[in-house]
Amino acid sequence: MLRFLALLLCLSPSALWAQAQPSAPDAPPATILVLDGSGSMWGQIDGVAKIEIARNVMADLVTSLPANQALGLMSYGHRRKGDCSDIELILSPGTDRGAILSSVNAITPKGKTPLTDAVIAAAEALRYTEETASVILVSDGIETCDRDPCAVGRALEAAGVGFTAHVIGFDVASDPAAQAQLRCLAEETGGLYRDAGNAAELGQALEEVVVVAEPPKAVEARLSFRAIEGPNGPVIHEGIAWTVTTEAGGTLLSGYPMAEPTLTLTETTGKATVIRMADEAVAEASFTVPFAGGPQTITLVLPEFLPPASVSGPATAPAGSRIMVDWTGPNAPQDKVMIVAVGETSDPHTDQAFTAKGSPVELRIATTPGQYELRYVMNARGKILARQPITVTAVEAALNAPDTAPAGTDLEVSWTGPNANRDYIALVPAGEDYRARVAYAYTGNGNPARFRAPPKPGAYELVYVLNDNGARELARRPITLVNVGATLSAPATAAAGEKIQVGFTAPGDNLDRIILVPADTPNVKEEDTAYPRTGSPVDLTMPLTPGAYEIHYMLGGLNGEVIAKAPITVTLPTANLVAPTAPVAAGSRFEIAFSGPAFANDRIAIVPAGAEAKAEVENTRANRSNPAKLTAPKTPGNYEVVYALGGKYGPVLARVPLTVE
């Protein structure tokens, strides 16, 4: 199993301890050692508890320190279980070696690992925002108190005068997450990260980070690594692992899974290796540090990744048909199976189905015969993983219909053909293609196909259209639509508001209309409409406005062909009212005799003197009784009784005065 190596940064052991407080010019800077006191330190290495190893190593270390080297001690998790606030500055930086050793020996591991807050506390004890500060952290595990060491490291680096955290991962080689977390804390503060798996390695790591003086700063260079898929291909962001070795530092990364790792290196030569887990493809590249031009990126080219896949369908299929295709493959999001003409990357009549629907998938065959391919396409990268040739064969069709047919009537067309999904029979003007259709019917609705012929006579053609995956004509034949003719029988004159009967002879189709319109006035909404399907005669009600009108027989519904006309003149009828000559009492009932047409909506109404019929205060329909019975208004005054043709908004045919007391 791939794992992280302990070293992310290969630096010479030249990092200085941050100076926590003023000291003599020749004195090494003070620092604080943060020692892990969590319960996991009772774990054993070669039969010895890790806390015991740490105590022994510290005993050897402090005896080798210069007399003026100030060293403080902080620990966490050593007093209480399950307490993330268990952090204690045991000793401020000083030179009392016995105090340091006795304090280390007194640490009894118990609790959690609040390593991030411990580093913050050590930095604050060293007044890191005012002076150079350096902390050494020795931890055997990952942060367990919901803190982000990387983010805190960045914040300490940004806020400090010269803050540095050196980190030693003690027995964490089998925990890549802990390694990455501890390494990140060191990197973000410019410190060293070292890995220690036993007592010797722990002592060596402590010796590397605790130094007496700072040697001349080595020239550093920032080097990034990335892997791409094929020449000029995309950068690979997952599923890869890195190994980086240098002449100066040995193995820096081993099986490191970051997509684009970055190292800061001193002068050296080295080699980077990347492996792709899915197919174990490997690429290598050598590099040299330093190099001109600032930060540099080393690009390693892995071969194009093509997971295994297959497609299996029929070798031939009729144009416009549907087929089932079996497939195997990665079934990644948006992967699809499709049919495409040979040599094409895309096609306007391509059909496709996503593999997420399962195997097999259904595809529609193009309507144009020829050579095609079934393909499995890995859509995230647009790579074709599998192909199978398929021949699309031609299909034929035929149409059978009369040479002539009445315009505006139902037409039946017998057909033979593939009857693919959404195939249809269309009627088009002679010489036009299927897109100019004026009527059509899908073959799936039955044979013969039935649709309404347009009302306009003329030369047309019937077309069989293969339509499921790109429309294509398979057959056509001519047909002529002829005017069927019609007659209308109606009176020459009629009274406004009168209902008359109109006789006719004509096809009488369901959508035909008989309408009344103003004469010689095109595109005017009809005044009244009747439907011939009810039989002859039909009823039409005359408009309330007198004048010249026409009755039209119209084929096929609104805006259809007019095949017959009959003129009619509409006149206003007369009416007369006989009202009481004496005043009538307010609120009383009285009668008024009248003469007039008494059409269904005519009204006898009381209105204020001189007002129009719509201002009525009382009314009754003229066809109810004669004389009409009305109730006088409750407010005394001068009124009029009017005869309103067709309702209160119609013309007033007669009016007489009425006095109410």
C-alpha positions as CSV (number, residue, x, y, z in Angstrom):
1,M,0.0,0.0,0.0
2,L,1.4,3.4,-1.0
3,R,2.2,5.8,1.9
4,F,3.7,9.2,2.5
5,L,7.4,9.5,3.2
6,A,8.3,11.5,6.2
7,L,10.1,14.3,4.3
8,L,8.2,16.9,2.3
9,L,10.9,19.6,2.4
10,C,14.6,18.8,1.9
11,L,16.4,21.6,3.7
12,S,19.8,21.7,5.3
13,P,19.5,21.7,9.1
14,S,19.9,25.5,9.2
15,A,16.7,26.7,10.8
16,L,17.2,28.9,13.8
17,W,15.3,28.7,17.0
18,A,13.0,31.8,17.2
19,Q,14.3,34.3,19.7
20,A,11.6,34.4,22.4
21,Q,13.2,37.1,24.6
22,P,16.2,39.4,24.6
23,S,19.5,37.6,25.1
24,A,23.1,38.2,25.0
25,P,24.5,38.8,21.4
26,D,26.3,35.5,21.4
27,A,23.5,33.4,23.0
28,P,21.5,31.1,20.9
29,P,17.8,32.1,20.6
30,A,15.3,30.7,23.1
31,T,12.6,28.2,22.0
32,I,9.8,26.1,23.5
33,L,9.5,22.3,23.0
34,V,5.9,21.2,22.8
35,L,5.8,17.5,23.8
36,D,2.8,15.2,23.0
37,G,1.3,14.1,26.4
38,S,-1.8,12.4,24.9
39,G,-2.9,8.9,25.8
40,S,-1.5,7.5,22.5
41,M,2.1,8.1,23.8
42,W,1.7,4.9,25.9
43,G,1.9,3.0,22.6
44,Q,5.0,0.9,22.2
45,I,7.8,0.8,19.7
46,D,9.9,-2.4,20.0
47,G,8.3,-3.1,23.4
48,V,9.1,0.4,24.8
49,A,6.4,3.1,25.4
50,K,6.8,6.1,23.2
51,I,6.8,8.4,26.3
52,E,9.7,6.5,27.7
53,I,11.6,6.8,24.4
54,A,10.9,10.6,24.4
55,R,12.2,10.9,28.0
56,N,15.4,9.0,27.2
57,V,16.1,11.0,24.0
58,M,15.5,14.3,25.9
59,A,18.0,13.2,28.6
60,D,20.6,12.7,25.9
61,L,19.7,16.0,24.1
62,V,19.8,18.4,27.0
63,T,23.3,17.2,28.1
64,S,24.6,18.2,24.7
65,L,23.1,21.7,24.6
66,P,25.3,24.7,25.1
67,A,25.1,26.2,28.6
68,N,23.5,29.4,27.3
69,Q,20.9,27.7,25.2
70,A,17.4,28.7,26.6
71,L,14.8,25.9,26.3
72,G,11.2,25.9,27.5
73,L,8.7,23.0,27.9
74,M,5.0,22.8,27.1
75,S,2.8,19.7,27.0
76,Y,-0.8,18.8,26.3
77,G,-3.2,16.0,27.2
78,H,-1.1,15.1,30.2
79,R,-3.5,16.0,33.0
80,R,-7.1,15.2,32.1
81,K,-8.9,12.8,29.7
82,G,-11.1,14.2,26.9
83,D,-10.2,17.8,27.6
84,C,-9.1,19.9,24.6
85,S,-8.1,22.7,26.9
86,D,-5.5,20.6,28.7
87,I,-2.4,22.6,27.6
88,E,0.3,23.7,30.1
89,L,3.5,25.8,29.8
90,I,5.5,23.7,32.2
91,L,8.7,25.7,32.0
92,S,9.5,29.1,30.5
93,P,12.6,29.1,28.3
94,G,15.7,28.8,30.6
95,T,19.0,26.9,31.1
96,D,18.2,24.7,34.1
97,R,18.7,21.3,32.5
98,G,17.6,19.4,35.6
99,A,14.3,21.2,35.7
100,I,13.7,20.3,32.0
101,L,14.5,16.6,32.6
102,S,12.4,16.3,35.8
103,S,9.5,18.0,34.0
104,V,9.7,15.7,31.0
105,N,9.9,12.7,33.3
106,A,6.8,13.9,35.2
107,I,4.6,14.0,32.1
108,T,2.0,11.2,32.3
109,P,0.0,10.8,29.0
110,K,-3.8,10.7,29.5
111,G,-5.9,12.8,27.1
112,K,-6.6,14.2,23.7
113,T,-4.3,15.9,21.1
114,P,-4.9,19.7,20.9
115,L,-1.6,20.2,19.1
116,T,-2.8,23.3,17.2
117,D,-3.8,25.2,20.3
118,A,-0.6,24.1,22.0
119,V,1.5,25.6,19.2
120,I,-0.5,28.9,19.5
121,A,0.0,29.0,23.2
122,A,3.8,28.4,22.8
123,A,3.9,31.2,20.1
124,E,2.1,33.6,22.4
125,A,4.5,32.7,25.3
126,L,7.4,33.7,23.0
127,R,5.7,37.0,22.1
128,Y,5.7,35.9,18.4
129,T,4.1,39.1,17.2
130,E,6.9,41.2,18.7
131,E,10.0,39.0,18.3
132,T,11.3,36.1,16.3
133,A,9.7,32.9,17.7
134,S,10.5,29.3,17.3
135,V,8.6,26.2,18.4
136,I,9.4,22.5,18.2
137,L,6.4,20.1,18.2
138,V,6.8,16.4,18.8
139,S,3.5,14.6,18.1
140,D,2.6,11.0,17.5
141,G,-0.8,11.6,15.9
142,I,-3.4,13.8,14.2
143,E,-5.2,16.8,15.7
144,T,-8.2,15.6,17.7
145,C,-9.8,18.9,18.8
146,D,-11.5,20.2,15.6
147,R,-8.7,22.6,14.6
148,D,-6.9,23.1,11.3
149,P,-3.1,23.1,11.8
150,C,-2.6,24.3,8.2
151,A,-4.8,27.3,8.6
152,V,-3.3,28.1,12.0
153,G,0.2,27.8,10.6
154,R,-0.7,30.4,7.9
155,A,-2.1,32.7,10.5
156,L,0.9,32.5,12.8
157,E,3.3,33.1,9.9
158,A,1.3,36.1,8.7
159,A,1.0,37.7,12.2
160,G,4.4,36.9,13.6
161,V,7.7,38.8,13.3
162,G,9.5,35.7,12.3
163,F,7.6,32.7,13.6
164,T,8.7,29.2,12.8
165,A,7.3,25.8,13.8
166,H,9.6,22.7,13.4
167,V,7.5,19.5,13.6
168,I,8.6,15.9,14.3
169,G,6.1,13.2,13.5
170,F,6.8,10.4,16.0
171,D,5.6,7.0,14.7
172,V,3.1,8.3,12.2
173,A,4.5,6.6,9.0
174,S,1.4,4.4,8.8
175,D,-1.0,7.4,9.0
176,P,-0.8,9.5,5.8
177,A,-3.4,12.0,7.1
178,A,-1.4,12.7,10.2
179,Q,1.8,13.0,8.2
180,A,0.1,15.5,5.8
181,Q,-1.3,17.5,8.7
182,L,1.9,17.8,10.6
183,R,4.0,18.5,7.5
184,C,1.6,21.3,6.4
185,L,1.9,23.0,9.8
186,A,5.7,23.1,9.3
187,E,5.5,24.2,5.7
188,E,3.1,27.0,6.4
189,T,5.6,28.6,8.9
190,G,8.8,27.9,7.0
191,G,9.9,25.2,9.4
192,L,11.4,21.7,9.1
193,Y,9.4,18.5,9.1
194,R,11.0,15.3,10.2
195,D,9.7,11.8,10.6
196,A,10.9,9.5,13.5
197,G,10.0,5.9,13.9
198,N,12.2,4.9,16.8
199,A,14.5,6.3,19.5
200,A,17.5,6.8,17.2
201,E,15.4,8.6,14.5
202,L,13.8,10.8,17.2
203,G,17.2,11.8,18.5
204,Q,18.5,12.5,15.1
205,A,15.4,14.6,14.2
206,L,15.8,16.7,17.4
207,E,19.4,17.3,16.7
208,E,18.6,18.5,13.2
209,V,16.1,21.2,14.4
210,V,17.9,22.3,17.5
211,V,21.1,24.1,16.3
212,V,23.5,26.4,17.9
213,A,23.9,29.0,15.1
214,E,22.4,29.7,11.7
215,P,24.7,28.8,8.8
216,P,24.7,30.9,5.6
217,K,21.2,30.6,4.1
218,A,21.2,28.2,1.1
219,V,19.7,29.3,-2.2
220,E,16.2,27.8,-2.5
221,A,14.0,27.2,-5.5
222,R,10.3,26.3,-5.7
223,L,9.6,23.3,-7.9
224,S,6.1,22.1,-8.8
225,F,5.2,18.7,-10.4
226,R,2.2,17.8,-12.5
227,A,1.1,14.9,-14.7
228,I,-0.8,15.2,-18.0
229,E,-2.7,12.6,-20.0
230,G,-0.9,12.3,-23.3
231,P,1.1,15.0,-25.1
232,N,-0.7,18.4,-24.7
233,G,-3.4,16.5,-22.7
234,P,-5.3,17.7,-19.6
235,V,-3.7,17.8,-16.2
236,I,-4.5,14.7,-14.1
237,H,-6.0,15.7,-10.7
238,E,-6.7,12.4,-9.1
239,G,-5.8,8.7,-9.0
240,I,-2.0,9.3,-9.1
241,A,0.9,9.0,-6.7
242,W,4.3,10.7,-6.7
243,T,7.8,9.6,-5.7
244,V,10.6,12.3,-5.6
245,T,14.2,11.7,-4.8
246,T,17.2,14.1,-4.7
247,E,20.9,13.6,-4.5
248,A,21.0,15.9,-1.4
249,G,18.0,14.7,0.5
250,G,17.3,11.2,-0.7
251,T,13.6,10.2,-1.0
252,L,11.4,13.3,-0.3
253,L,8.1,11.8,-1.4
254,S,7.0,8.2,-1.8
255,G,3.5,7.3,-3.0
256,Y,2.4,10.9,-2.3
257,P,-1.2,11.2,-3.6
258,M,-1.5,15.0,-4.1
259,A,-2.3,16.0,-7.7
260,E,0.4,18.7,-8.1
261,P,2.9,18.6,-5.2
262,T,5.3,21.6,-4.7
263,L,8.7,21.4,-3.0
264,T,11.1,24.1,-1.9
265,L,14.6,22.7,-2.5
266,T,18.2,23.8,-2.2
267,E,20.9,23.1,-4.8
268,T,20.6,19.5,-5.9
269,T,19.6,17.1,-8.7
270,G,16.8,14.7,-8.6
271,K,14.2,12.5,-10.3
272,A,10.3,12.6,-10.1
273,T,8.2,9.5,-10.8
274,V,4.4,9.4,-11.1
275,I,2.2,6.3,-11.3
276,R,-1.5,6.2,-12.3
277,M,-3.3,3.7,-10.0
278,A,-6.0,2.7,-12.5
279,D,-3.6,1.1,-15.0
280,E,-0.2,1.4,-13.3
281,A,1.2,3.6,-16.1
282,V,4.4,5.3,-15.0
283,A,6.3,8.4,-16.2
284,E,9.6,9.9,-15.0
285,A,11.5,13.2,-15.3
286,S,14.9,14.4,-14.0
287,F,15.5,17.9,-12.7
288,T,18.3,20.2,-11.4
289,V,18.1,22.9,-8.7
290,P,18.8,25.8,-8.8
291,F,17.4,26.9,-12.1
292,A,16.9,30.3,-13.7
293,G,13.6,32.1,-14.1
294,G,11.9,31.7,-10.7
295,P,9.5,28.9,-9.8
296,Q,9.5,26.0,-12.2
297,T,7.0,23.3,-13.1
298,I,8.1,19.8,-14.1
299,T,5.5,18.1,-16.4
300,L,5.4,14.3,-16.7
301,V,3.4,12.8,-19.6
302,L,1.4,9.7,-18.8
303,P,-0.1,7.7,-21.7
304,E,-3.8,8.3,-22.6
305,F,-6.0,6.4,-20.2
306,L,-8.7,4.3,-21.9
307,P,-10.6,1.9,-19.6
308,P,-11.8,-1.3,-21.2
309,A,-15.3,-1.2,-22.9
310,S,-17.4,-2.9,-25.6
311,V,-20.5,-2.3,-27.6
312,S,-22.6,-5.1,-29.3
313,G,-25.5,-4.6,-31.6
314,P,-26.9,-5.9,-34.9
315,A,-24.6,-5.8,-38.0
316,T,-27.4,-4.2,-40.1
317,A,-30.6,-2.3,-39.4
318,P,-33.2,-0.6,-41.5
319,A,-33.1,3.2,-41.8
320,G,-35.3,4.8,-39.2
321,S,-35.7,1.7,-37.0
322,R,-34.8,1.2,-33.4
323,I,-32.2,-1.3,-32.1
324,M,-31.0,-2.5,-28.7
325,V,-27.2,-2.3,-27.9
326,D,-25.4,-4.2,-25.2
327,W,-22.4,-2.6,-23.6
328,T,-19.7,-3.0,-21.0
329,G,-17.5,-0.1,-19.7
330,P,-16.7,2.1,-16.8
331,N,-20.2,3.6,-16.6
332,A,-18.8,6.9,-15.4
333,P,-21.1,9.9,-15.1
334,Q,-22.2,11.1,-18.6
335,D,-20.7,8.0,-20.4
336,K,-22.9,7.1,-23.4
337,V,-23.5,4.7,-26.2
338,M,-24.2,6.3,-29.6
339,I,-24.5,5.7,-33.4
340,V,-22.5,7.9,-35.7
341,A,-21.6,7.9,-39.4
342,V,-18.2,6.4,-40.1
343,G,-15.5,9.1,-40.0
344,E,-17.7,11.6,-38.3
345,T,-17.1,13.0,-34.8
346,S,-20.6,14.2,-34.6
347,D,-23.7,14.0,-36.8
348,P,-27.0,16.0,-36.9
349,H,-28.9,12.6,-36.8
350,T,-26.7,11.0,-34.1
351,D,-28.7,9.2,-31.4
352,Q,-27.3,8.4,-28.0
353,A,-28.2,6.9,-24.7
354,F,-26.5,7.3,-21.3
355,T,-25.0,4.2,-19.8
356,A,-26.6,5.2,-16.5
357,K,-29.8,3.7,-18.0
358,G,-28.3,0.2,-17.9
359,S,-27.5,-2.4,-20.5
360,P,-28.8,-2.8,-23.1
361,V,-29.8,0.7,-24.4
362,E,-32.1,1.7,-27.2
363,L,-30.9,3.7,-30.2
364,R,-32.7,5.2,-33.1
365,I,-31.2,4.5,-36.5
366,A,-30.6,7.4,-38.9
367,T,-32.9,7.7,-41.9
368,T,-30.0,7.9,-44.4
369,P,-28.6,4.5,-45.5
370,G,-24.9,4.0,-45.2
371,Q,-22.0,2.9,-43.0
372,Y,-22.2,3.8,-39.3
373,E,-20.5,2.9,-36.0
374,L,-21.8,2.0,-32.6
375,R,-19.5,3.7,-30.1
376,Y,-18.9,3.7,-26.3
377,V,-17.8,7.3,-25.4
378,M,-16.3,8.2,-22.1
379,N,-17.9,11.6,-22.0
380,A,-15.9,13.3,-19.3
381,R,-13.0,13.2,-21.8
382,G,-14.8,12.6,-25.0
383,K,-12.7,9.4,-25.6
384,I,-14.1,6.6,-27.8
385,L,-13.5,3.4,-25.8
386,A,-15.2,0.9,-28.1
387,R,-16.6,0.7,-31.7
388,Q,-18.7,-1.7,-33.8
389,P,-19.6,-1.2,-37.5
390,I,-23.3,-1.3,-38.5
391,T,-24.8,-0.9,-42.0
392,V,-28.0,1.1,-42.3
393,T,-30.1,-0.3,-45.1
394,A,-32.6,1.5,-47.3
395,V,-36.3,1.2,-46.8
396,E,-39.2,1.7,-49.2
397,A,-42.7,3.1,-49.1
398,A,-45.8,3.5,-51.3
399,L,-48.9,5.7,-51.2
400,N,-52.4,5.0,-52.5
401,A,-55.1,7.7,-52.8
402,P,-57.6,9.1,-55.3
403,D,-56.3,11.5,-58.0
404,T,-58.8,14.1,-56.9
405,A,-60.5,14.9,-53.7
406,P,-62.9,17.6,-52.4
407,A,-61.1,20.6,-50.8
408,G,-61.7,21.0,-47.1
409,T,-62.9,17.4,-46.5
410,D,-61.5,14.4,-44.8
411,L,-58.9,12.5,-46.9
412,E,-57.9,8.9,-46.5
413,V,-54.5,7.6,-47.8
414,S,-53.4,4.0,-47.8
415,W,-49.7,3.4,-47.3
416,T,-47.0,0.8,-47.1
417,G,-43.7,1.6,-45.4
418,P,-41.4,1.0,-42.4
419,N,-43.9,2.6,-40.0
420,A,-41.0,3.8,-37.8
421,N,-41.6,5.9,-34.7
422,R,-43.1,9.3,-35.8
423,D,-43.3,8.4,-39.5
424,Y,-46.1,10.4,-41.1
425,I,-48.0,11.0,-44.4
426,A,-48.0,14.7,-45.3
427,L,-49.9,16.8,-47.9
428,V,-47.8,19.5,-49.4
429,P,-48.3,22.0,-52.3
430,A,-47.0,20.5,-55.5
431,G,-43.3,20.8,-55.9
432,E,-42.6,21.6,-52.2
433,D,-40.8,19.3,-49.7
434,Y,-42.2,17.8,-46.5
435,R,-41.4,20.9,-44.5
436,A,-44.2,22.8,-46.4
437,R,-46.9,20.4,-45.1
438,V,-50.4,21.7,-44.8
439,A,-51.8,18.6,-43.3
440,Y,-50.4,15.3,-42.0
441,A,-51.1,12.1,-40.0
442,Y,-48.7,9.7,-38.2
443,T,-48.6,6.2,-39.6
444,G,-48.7,4.9,-36.1
445,N,-52.3,6.1,-35.8
446,G,-53.5,3.6,-38.4
447,N,-53.7,2.6,-42.1
448,P,-55.2,4.3,-44.0
449,A,-54.0,7.6,-42.7
450,R,-56.7,10.2,-42.2
451,F,-56.4,14.0,-42.1
452,R,-58.3,17.1,-43.2
453,A,-57.6,18.4,-46.7
454,P,-57.1,22.2,-46.8
455,P,-60.0,24.3,-48.1
456,K,-58.0,25.8,-50.9
457,P,-58.3,23.9,-54.2
458,G,-55.2,23.2,-56.3
459,A,-52.4,20.9,-57.1
460,Y,-50.8,19.0,-54.1
461,E,-48.7,16.0,-53.4
462,L,-48.8,13.3,-50.8
463,V,-45.5,12.4,-49.1
464,Y,-44.4,9.5,-46.9
465,V,-41.8,10.9,-44.4
466,L,-39.4,8.7,-42.5
467,N,-39.1,10.9,-39.4
468,D,-37.7,9.1,-36.3
469,N,-34.1,10.2,-36.5
470,G,-33.8,12.9,-39.2
471,A,-36.7,13.4,-41.7
472,R,-36.4,11.9,-45.2
473,E,-39.0,11.4,-48.0
474,L,-39.5,7.8,-49.1
475,A,-42.4,8.2,-51.5
476,R,-44.8,10.8,-53.0
477,R,-47.7,11.0,-55.4
478,P,-49.8,13.9,-56.8
479,I,-53.4,14.7,-55.8
480,T,-55.7,17.5,-56.9
481,L,-58.1,19.2,-54.5
482,V,-61.3,20.5,-56.2
483,N,-63.9,23.0,-55.1
484,V,-67.0,21.1,-54.0
485,G,-69.4,24.1,-54.4
486,A,-72.3,25.1,-52.1
487,T,-75.6,27.1,-52.2
488,L,-77.2,29.4,-49.7
489,S,-80.9,30.2,-49.3
490,A,-81.8,33.2,-47.1
491,P,-84.3,36.2,-47.1
492,A,-83.1,39.3,-48.8
493,T,-83.9,41.5,-45.8
494,A,-84.3,40.9,-42.1
495,A,-84.9,43.1,-39.0
496,A,-82.0,44.0,-36.7
497,G,-81.9,41.4,-33.9
498,E,-84.1,38.9,-35.8
499,K,-83.2,35.2,-35.9
500,I,-83.6,33.9,-39.4
501,Q,-83.1,30.5,-41.0
502,V,-80.6,29.8,-43.7
503,G,-80.9,26.8,-46.0
504,F,-77.8,25.4,-47.7
505,T,-76.4,22.6,-49.9
506,A,-72.7,21.8,-49.2
507,P,-70.4,19.1,-47.7
508,G,-71.6,19.9,-44.2
509,D,-68.2,18.9,-42.6
510,N,-67.7,19.2,-38.9
511,L,-65.4,22.2,-39.2
512,D,-67.3,24.1,-41.9
513,R,-69.1,27.4,-40.9
514,I,-71.9,29.6,-42.1
515,I,-71.2,33.1,-40.9
516,L,-72.7,36.6,-41.2
517,V,-70.3,39.5,-41.9
518,P,-70.6,43.1,-43.0
519,A,-70.6,43.3,-46.9
520,D,-67.4,44.2,-48.7
521,T,-65.4,44.4,-45.5
522,P,-62.5,41.9,-45.5
523,N,-61.0,40.5,-42.3
524,V,-63.9,41.5,-40.0
525,K,-65.0,39.3,-37.2
526,E,-68.2,37.5,-38.0
527,E,-71.5,38.9,-36.4
528,D,-72.9,35.4,-35.9
529,T,-71.9,31.8,-36.8
530,A,-73.7,28.6,-37.4
531,Y,-72.3,25.1,-38.1
532,P,-73.6,23.1,-41.1
533,R,-73.0,19.8,-39.3
534,T,-76.4,20.3,-37.6
535,G,-78.1,20.1,-41.0
536,S,-80.1,22.5,-43.2
537,P,-81.4,25.0,-42.3
538,V,-79.3,26.8,-39.6
539,D,-80.2,29.8,-37.5
540,L,-78.4,33.2,-37.7
541,T,-79.3,36.2,-35.5
542,M,-79.1,39.5,-37.2
543,P,-76.8,42.3,-35.8
544,L,-78.4,45.3,-34.1
545,T,-76.7,47.7,-36.5
546,P,-78.6,48.1,-39.8
547,G,-76.8,47.9,-43.1
548,A,-75.6,45.6,-45.9
549,Y,-74.3,42.2,-44.9
550,E,-73.4,38.8,-46.4
551,I,-73.9,35.2,-45.5
552,H,-70.8,33.1,-46.2
553,Y,-70.3,29.3,-46.4
554,M,-66.7,28.7,-45.3
555,L,-64.8,25.4,-45.7
556,G,-62.7,24.0,-42.9
557,G,-63.2,26.4,-40.1
558,L,-62.1,30.0,-39.5
559,N,-60.1,31.6,-42.3
560,G,-61.1,28.7,-44.6
561,E,-62.1,29.0,-48.3
562,V,-65.5,30.7,-48.9
563,I,-67.4,28.7,-51.5
564,A,-70.8,30.5,-51.4
565,K,-72.2,33.9,-50.5
566,A,-75.7,35.4,-50.1
567,P,-76.4,39.1,-49.5
568,I,-78.9,40.3,-46.9
569,T,-80.0,43.8,-45.8
570,V,-80.6,44.4,-42.1
571,T,-83.2,47.1,-41.2
572,L,-84.4,48.6,-38.0
573,P,-87.9,47.4,-37.0
574,T,-90.5,49.9,-35.5
575,A,-92.1,49.9,-32.1
576,N,-94.7,52.0,-30.2
577,L,-95.4,52.5,-26.5
578,V,-98.6,53.6,-24.7
579,A,-97.8,54.8,-21.2
580,P,-100.1,56.1,-18.5
581,T,-100.9,59.8,-19.0
582,A,-101.4,60.4,-15.3
583,P,-98.5,60.2,-12.8
584,V,-98.0,56.8,-11.1
585,A,-97.1,56.3,-7.4
586,A,-93.5,55.6,-6.5
587,G,-92.9,51.9,-6.1
588,S,-96.3,50.9,-7.6
589,R,-97.0,48.4,-10.3
590,F,-98.4,49.6,-13.6
591,E,-98.9,48.3,-17.1
592,I,-97.8,49.7,-20.5
593,A,-99.1,48.5,-23.9
594,F,-96.6,48.3,-26.8
595,S,-96.2,47.1,-30.3
596,G,-92.8,45.9,-31.7
597,P,-90.8,42.8,-32.8
598,A,-90.6,41.4,-29.3
599,F,-87.3,39.5,-30.0
600,A,-85.8,37.3,-27.3
601,N,-83.6,40.0,-25.8
602,D,-85.8,43.1,-26.4
603,R,-86.6,45.1,-23.3
604,I,-89.3,47.5,-22.0
605,A,-87.4,49.7,-19.5
606,I,-87.7,52.8,-17.3
607,V,-84.8,55.3,-17.6
608,P,-84.3,58.8,-16.2
609,A,-85.7,61.4,-18.7
610,G,-83.4,61.7,-21.7
611,A,-81.1,58.8,-20.7
612,E,-80.0,55.9,-22.9
613,A,-81.4,52.4,-22.3
614,K,-78.3,51.3,-20.5
615,A,-79.2,53.7,-17.6
616,E,-82.3,51.6,-16.9
617,V,-83.7,51.5,-13.3
618,E,-86.4,48.9,-14.1
619,N,-87.0,46.5,-17.0
620,T,-88.9,43.5,-18.3
621,R,-88.5,41.5,-21.5
622,A,-90.8,42.4,-24.3
623,N,-91.6,38.7,-25.1
624,R,-93.0,38.0,-21.6
625,S,-96.4,39.8,-21.8
626,N,-98.3,42.7,-23.6
627,P,-99.1,44.9,-21.9
628,A,-95.8,44.8,-20.1
629,K,-95.8,45.0,-16.3
630,L,-93.3,47.4,-14.6
631,T,-92.6,48.7,-11.1
632,A,-92.3,52.5,-10.7
633,P,-89.0,53.8,-9.2
634,K,-89.2,54.6,-5.5
635,T,-87.7,58.0,-6.1
636,P,-90.3,60.5,-7.5
637,G,-89.4,62.4,-10.6
638,N,-89.5,62.6,-14.4
639,Y,-88.7,59.3,-16.2
640,E,-89.2,57.7,-19.6
641,V,-90.3,54.3,-20.7
642,V,-88.2,53.0,-23.7
643,Y,-88.3,50.0,-26.1
644,A,-84.7,48.8,-26.4
645,L,-83.9,46.4,-29.3
646,G,-81.7,43.4,-28.3
647,G,-81.1,44.5,-24.7
648,K,-80.0,47.7,-22.8
649,Y,-77.1,48.3,-25.2
650,G,-79.2,48.1,-28.3
651,P,-80.9,50.9,-30.2
652,V,-84.0,52.6,-28.7
653,L,-87.0,52.1,-31.0
654,A,-89.6,54.1,-29.0
655,R,-89.9,56.2,-25.8
656,V,-92.7,57.9,-23.8
657,P,-92.6,60.1,-20.7
658,L,-93.5,58.9,-17.3
659,T,-94.1,60.9,-14.1
660,V,-93.6,59.3,-10.7
661,E,-95.1,60.8,-7.6
